Amino acid sequence: MSGKDKDTSIITLVVGAVAGVAAVAYGIASLFSGSSGKTMKAPGRDSRMFRANFEKNPSGYFRDLRNK
């Protein structure tokens, strides 16, 4: 492999790594952002849920919780 091929290979590797890190950061950011905003502990479960979804229909949430 010539010196120029090694340089191109290293640049390609670095660009790929930067793109991968950017994609992961975007994915993580999209998990925590959105129109629903704040989260809360889901009542009766060991997980989190969007507060706006619960406040929209709390009786429906508990009805569905009992049916599962």
Secondary structure as UniProt FT lines:
FT   HELIX           3..32
FT   STRAND          39..41
FT   TURN            43..44
FT   STRAND          48..50
FT   HELIX           51..56
FT   HELIX           58..67
//
